[in-house]
Amino acid sequence: MVLCEGTTDFQESSKERHIASSSQPLKQRSGLLGVSMDGQSNGSQPIGGLPPPPGVTPNFVDPYSLRRFFILTFVMCVTVTTIFILVRAYTKTYIIKAHEWEDYISYLAWTGFICHFGFQFEAFKYGTGVHQWNVTAENVIRVGKAASAIEALYVLLIFVTKLSILLQYMRIFVPARAGVRYYLIHTLIWLNLVYYIINFFLGLFFCTPRRKIWDPSVPGHCLSLGASVTSIMSAAALNVLSDVTILVLPIFWISVLQMPLRRKVAVSMVFAMGICACVASIMRLILSVKFVTPSRLTPDVTYDLVPLLLLSDAEVAIGIICGCMPVTPRFLRHFFPIIKARLLSSRDDDKGNGFLPMAAVAAAKVKGRPVRDGGFMELGGSGEEEEERKIGE
């Protein structure tokens, strides 16, 4: 919500500053900087969405842009996530030969991620990444409209991505539908669902009518600056808390297993990719606080909030990669025998399992509970290589 809400707040304050300095009717003004809705002055020269700094001449032809950083982010995120999604799909289809709900949800998250970039290309087409005084008022409104769609889709994407990860935790770490871990993961799923639903509708109806989010000349009302600051900071902080929890849980559960330290570290590294997601969400929180603090509220929205957009992309991309990481060892073992030999080196621990019989180890602690099918096959356990351990032995 930061980009569209920051735009709205600035639009409203700009409207108040300029309404007294012009005789032009409000309904003909963009509300951004007291310019006409078509981005034209009384003459034929376009008017920027923000007065330029002293000594700076607006450039509407070839202004400096952060677009190249967006393109770099796009190429990296799409390339890496696509590779991991293909690895996951191949492994599940041709090696394990079984798909679960978390796999389909991960594919859905990747598809939505590609669509998310489509809206971002639209925003950059009209001036995102360019100083706002080099963007016409008409295009600033178009950027605001695209930003509103980007924010709404981001909320859905980040929830779907986390849902895929949590469902995978359920399959890996919960051998039976009971116990503390089972209810803890369910609690996290439902808390995230409620949180992101609230966040989604808060951004969707930040202004009434919704069109006022990107076009302040439309009659209506928006949340106050104080309310928007509170909602943005709360949302960012809860997002960080959610990311940290999802990172810590598997590492903690692995740490309490009876296995050599070297193996614990190796398995933990599969899940440690989540550290990058935590860093991205923390940086996003810091920037959100900086940009929505009233004393620091940026007027140059189209330029200054690009880092938030790129961090959001990184967070979703890392989440998709984290969800695919547990299947990667199985994929590598299948195609690279030397890796398989190394993973099978500690037969005294898993008797040839190939990586870690997590479900079997956990199931042994639950008397009378059978091992759930596919419990830790994603991390290299193979039905062809070992029989399920009997409970209580």
C-alpha positions in Angstrom: 0.0 0.0 0.0 3.0 2.3 0.4 3.2 3.5 -3.2 -0.4 4.2 -3.9 -1.1 5.5 -0.4 2.0 7.8 -0.5 0.8 9.1 -3.9 -2.6 9.8 -2.5 -1.3 11.6 0.6 0.9 13.7 -1.5 -1.8 14.4 -4.0 -4.1 15.6 -1.2 -1.5 17.9 0.4 -0.5 19.3 -3.0 -4.1 20.0 -3.8 -4.5 22.0 -0.5 -1.3 24.0 -1.2 -2.3 25.0 -4.7 -6.0 25.4 -4.6 -5.7 28.9 -3.2 -3.1 29.9 -5.8 -5.1 29.2 -8.9 -8.5 30.2 -10.3 -8.8 27.0 -12.2 -11.8 24.9 -11.0 -10.9 21.9 -8.9 -12.7 19.5 -11.0 -10.4 20.3 -13.9 -7.3 19.8 -11.8 -5.3 16.7 -11.2 -4.9 17.3 -7.5 -1.2 16.5 -7.8 0.2 19.9 -8.2 -2.7 22.0 -9.4 -2.2 21.2 -13.1 -4.8 20.4 -15.6 -6.1 16.9 -15.9 -4.7 16.4 -19.4 -1.2 17.4 -18.2 -1.3 20.6 -20.3 -0.8 24.2 -19.1 -2.9 27.1 -20.5 -0.5 27.0 -23.4 0.8 23.9 -25.2 3.7 22.9 -22.9 3.2 19.9 -20.7 3.2 20.4 -16.9 5.1 18.1 -14.7 3.5 16.4 -11.7 5.8 18.3 -9.4 7.5 21.7 -9.5 11.2 21.1 -10.4 13.9 22.1 -8.0 15.5 25.6 -8.5 17.6 25.7 -11.6 16.2 22.4 -13.0 14.4 22.3 -16.3 11.8 19.6 -16.7 12.7 17.0 -19.3 9.7 15.1 -20.8 11.7 13.6 -23.7 14.5 11.5 -22.3 14.7 12.0 -18.5 17.0 10.1 -16.2 15.2 6.9 -15.1 15.7 4.0 -12.7 14.2 1.7 -15.3 17.5 -0.2 -15.9 17.5 -1.3 -12.2 13.9 -2.6 -12.7 14.9 -4.4 -15.8 17.9 -6.0 -14.0 15.6 -7.0 -11.1 13.0 -8.4 -13.6 15.6 -10.5 -15.5 17.2 -11.9 -12.3 13.9 -12.7 -10.5 12.2 -14.3 -13.5 15.2 -16.3 -14.5 16.0 -17.7 -11.1 12.4 -18.4 -10.1 11.7 -20.1 -13.4 14.7 -22.4 -13.0 13.6 -23.4 -9.5 10.0 -23.9 -10.6 11.1 -26.1 -13.5 13.3 -28.1 -11.2 10.4 -28.6 -8.8 8.0 -29.5 -11.6 10.4 -32.0 -13.2 11.2 -33.6 -9.8 7.6 -33.9 -8.8 6.5 -35.2 -12.2 9.3 -37.5 -13.3 11.3 -38.4 -10.2 8.9 -38.5 -7.2 5.9 -38.8 -9.5 3.6 -37.1 -7.0 2.3 -33.6 -6.8 0.8 -32.1 -3.6 -1.2 -29.0 -2.9 1.9 -27.0 -2.0 3.3 -27.7 -5.5 0.2 -26.4 -7.3 0.1 -23.3 -5.1 3.8 -22.6 -5.8 3.1 -22.8 -9.5 0.2 -20.4 -9.0 2.5 -18.0 -7.1 5.0 -18.0 -9.9 2.3 -17.4 -12.5 1.0 -14.4 -10.5 4.6 -13.2 -10.1 4.9 -12.9 -13.9 1.6 -11.1 -14.1 2.8 -8.8 -11.3 5.7 -7.7 -13.5 3.3 -7.0 -16.3 1.7 -4.2 -14.2 5.1 -3.0 -13.2 6.1 -2.6 -16.9 2.9 -0.5 -17.3 3.9 1.7 -14.4 7.4 2.2 -15.7 6.1 2.9 -19.2 4.3 6.0 -17.8 7.0 7.4 -15.5 7.8 5.2 -12.5 11.5 5.6 -11.9 11.5 9.1 -13.2 11.6 12.3 -11.1 8.0 13.4 -10.8 8.7 16.9 -12.3 9.7 15.0 -15.5 6.4 13.1 -15.6 3.2 14.8 -16.9 0.2 15.0 -14.6 -1.7 12.7 -16.8 1.0 10.1 -16.6 1.3 10.5 -12.8 -2.3 9.5 -12.6 -1.7 6.5 -14.8 1.3 5.5 -12.6 -1.0 5.7 -9.5 -3.6 3.5 -11.1 -0.9 0.9 -12.0 0.6 1.2 -8.5 -2.8 0.4 -7.0 -3.0 -2.9 -9.0 0.6 -3.7 -8.1 0.0 -3.4 -4.4 -3.2 -5.5 -4.5 -1.5 -8.3 -6.4 1.6 -8.1 -4.2 -0.6 -8.9 -1.1 -2.1 -11.9 -2.8 1.2 -13.1 -4.1 3.0 -12.9 -0.8 0.2 -14.9 1.0 0.1 -17.6 -1.7 3.9 -17.9 -1.5 3.9 -18.3 2.3 1.0 -20.7 2.1 3.0 -23.0 -0.2 5.9 -22.9 2.2 3.8 -23.6 5.3 1.9 -26.5 3.6 5.3 -28.0 2.8 6.4 -27.6 6.4 3.2 -29.5 7.3 4.2 -32.4 5.0 7.9 -32.5 6.1 7.7 -31.9 9.8 4.3 -33.2 10.8 4.1 -37.0 10.6 0.5 -37.0 11.9 -2.5 -34.7 12.1 -1.9 -33.9 15.7 0.6 -32.4 18.0 2.1 -28.9 18.7 3.7 -28.6 15.3 0.4 -29.4 13.5 -1.6 -26.8 15.3 1.3 -24.2 15.2 1.5 -24.4 11.4 -2.3 -24.2 11.1 -2.3 -21.2 13.4 0.3 -19.5 11.2 -1.7 -20.2 8.0 -4.9 -18.8 9.4 -3.2 -15.7 11.0 -1.5 -15.0 7.7 -4.8 -15.4 5.8 -6.7 -13.0 8.1 -3.8 -10.5 8.1 -3.5 -10.4 4.3 -7.2 -10.3 3.7 -7.4 -7.2 5.9 -4.3 -5.7 4.2 -5.8 -6.4 0.7 -9.2 -4.7 1.4 -7.5 -1.9 3.2 -5.5 -1.1 0.1 -8.4 -1.8 -2.2 -10.7 0.7 -0.4 -8.2 3.2 0.9 -10.2 5.8 -0.9 -13.9 6.0 -1.6 -14.6 5.8 -4.5 -11.5 3.7 -5.3 -10.7 5.9 -8.4 -9.7 8.7 -6.0 -6.6 6.7 -5.0 -5.0 7.8 -8.3 -7.2 10.7 -9.3 -7.8 13.1 -6.3 -10.0 15.4 -8.4 -12.8 12.8 -8.0 -15.2 13.7 -5.2 -14.9 11.4 -2.2 -12.6 10.8 0.8 -9.5 8.8 1.8 -8.0 7.6 5.0 -6.3 10.3 7.0 -2.5 10.5 6.9 -2.3 9.3 10.4 -4.4 6.2 9.7 -2.4 5.4 6.5 0.9 5.7 8.4 -0.3 3.4 11.1 -1.6 0.8 8.6 1.6 0.9 6.5 3.9 0.5 9.5 1.8 -2.2 11.1 1.5 -4.1 7.8 5.3 -4.0 7.2 6.1 -5.0 10.8 3.7 -7.9 10.8 5.2 -9.0 7.4 8.7 -9.0 8.9 7.4 -11.0 11.9 5.8 -13.6 9.6 9.0 -14.0 7.6 11.2 -14.4 10.6 8.8 -17.0 12.1 8.7 -19.0 8.9 12.5 -18.9 8.8 13.1 -19.9 12.4 10.7 -22.8 12.7 12.3 -25.4 10.4 15.8 -24.5 11.6 14.7 -25.0 15.3 13.0 -28.3 14.5 16.1 -29.6 12.7 18.4 -28.5 15.6 16.6 -30.8 18.1 17.1 -33.9 16.0 19.5 -36.6 17.0 22.0 -36.3 14.1 25.6 -35.1 13.5 26.1 -31.3 13.5 27.4 -31.5 9.9 24.2 -33.0 8.7 22.1 -30.5 10.7 23.9 -27.6 9.1 23.5 -29.1 5.7 19.8 -29.6 6.1 19.3 -26.2 7.7 21.0 -24.5 4.7 18.1 -25.8 2.6 15.8 -23.6 4.6 18.3 -20.7 5.3 17.4 -19.0 2.0 14.6 -17.5 4.0 17.2 -15.2 5.6 17.3 -13.2 2.3 13.5 -12.8 2.4 13.8 -11.5 6.0 16.4 -9.0 5.0 14.2 -7.8 2.1 11.2 -7.4 4.3 13.2 -5.6 7.0 14.6 -3.2 4.5 11.1 -2.7 3.1 9.9 -1.9 6.7 12.7 0.6 7.1 11.9 2.4 3.9 8.2 2.3 4.6 8.8 4.1 7.9 11.0 6.6 6.3 8.6 7.4 3.5 5.4 7.6 5.4 6.7 9.6 8.4 4.9 13.0 8.0 8.2 15.0 8.4 9.8 12.8 5.7 6.9 12.3 3.4 8.4 12.2 -0.1 6.9 14.5 -2.7 8.9 12.7 -5.5 6.7 9.6 -5.4 7.4 8.2 -8.9 11.1 8.2 -8.2 11.7 7.7 -4.5 9.5 4.7 -3.9 11.1 2.5 -6.6 13.3 0.8 -4.0 10.2 -0.4 -2.2 8.8 -1.9 -5.4 12.1 -3.7 -6.2 12.3 -5.0 -2.6 8.8 -6.4 -2.9 9.8 -8.2 -6.1 12.9 -9.7 -4.3 10.8 -10.8 -1.3 8.3 -12.7 -3.5 11.0 -14.2 -5.7 13.0 -15.4 -2.6 9.8 -16.9 -1.2 9.1 -18.9 -4.4 12.8 -20.1 -4.3 12.5 -21.1 -0.7 9.4 -23.2 -1.5 11.4 -25.0 -4.2 14.6 -25.6 -2.3 13.6 -28.8 -0.5 13.2 -30.6 -3.8 16.5 -29.5 -5.2 18.7 -32.1 -3.4 16.5 -34.9 -4.9 16.9 -33.3 -8.4 20.7 -33.1 -8.0 21.0 -36.7 -6.7 19.1 -37.9 -9.7 21.4 -36.2 -12.3 24.7 -35.9 -10.5 25.9 -39.2 -9.0 28.8 -37.5 -7.2 26.4 -35.4 -5.2 24.3 -38.5 -4.5 27.4 -40.3 -3.2 28.2 -37.5 -0.8 24.6 -37.2 0.4 24.6 -41.0 1.0 27.9 -40.9 2.9 26.4 -40.9 6.4 24.7 -44.3 6.3 25.0 -44.7 10.0 22.5 -41.9 10.4 19.8 -42.7 7.8 20.8 -46.1 6.4 20.9 -45.0 2.8 18.1 -42.4 2.8 20.1 -40.0 0.8 19.5 -36.8 2.9 17.4 -37.0 6.0 14.5 -39.2 7.0 12.8 -36.3 8.8 9.3 -37.7 8.7 10.5 -41.1 10.0 12.5 -39.5 12.8 9.6 -37.4 13.8 7.1 -40.2 13.5 9.1 -42.4 15.8 8.3 -39.9 18.5 4.5 -40.3 17.9 3.5 -43.7 19.2 1.1 -45.5 17.1 1.1 -42.9 14.3 2.0 -43.9 10.8 4.5 -42.0 8.7 2.7 -39.7 6.3 3.3 -40.5 2.6 5.9 -38.3 1.1 7.0 -36.9 4.5 10.5 -35.8 3.6 10.9 -37.2 0.1 11.3 -33.6 -1.1 14.7 -33.4 0.7 16.0 -36.6 -0.8 14.2 -39.4 1.0 13.4 -42.1 -1.5 10.8 -44.8 -1.3 12.9 -46.9 -3.7 15.9 -46.8 -1.3 14.3 -47.4 2.1 11.3 -48.9 3.8 9.3 -46.9 6.2 10.5 -47.3 9.8 8.1 -49.0 12.2 6.8 -46.8 14.9 8.2 -47.4 18.4 11.2 -49.4 17.3 
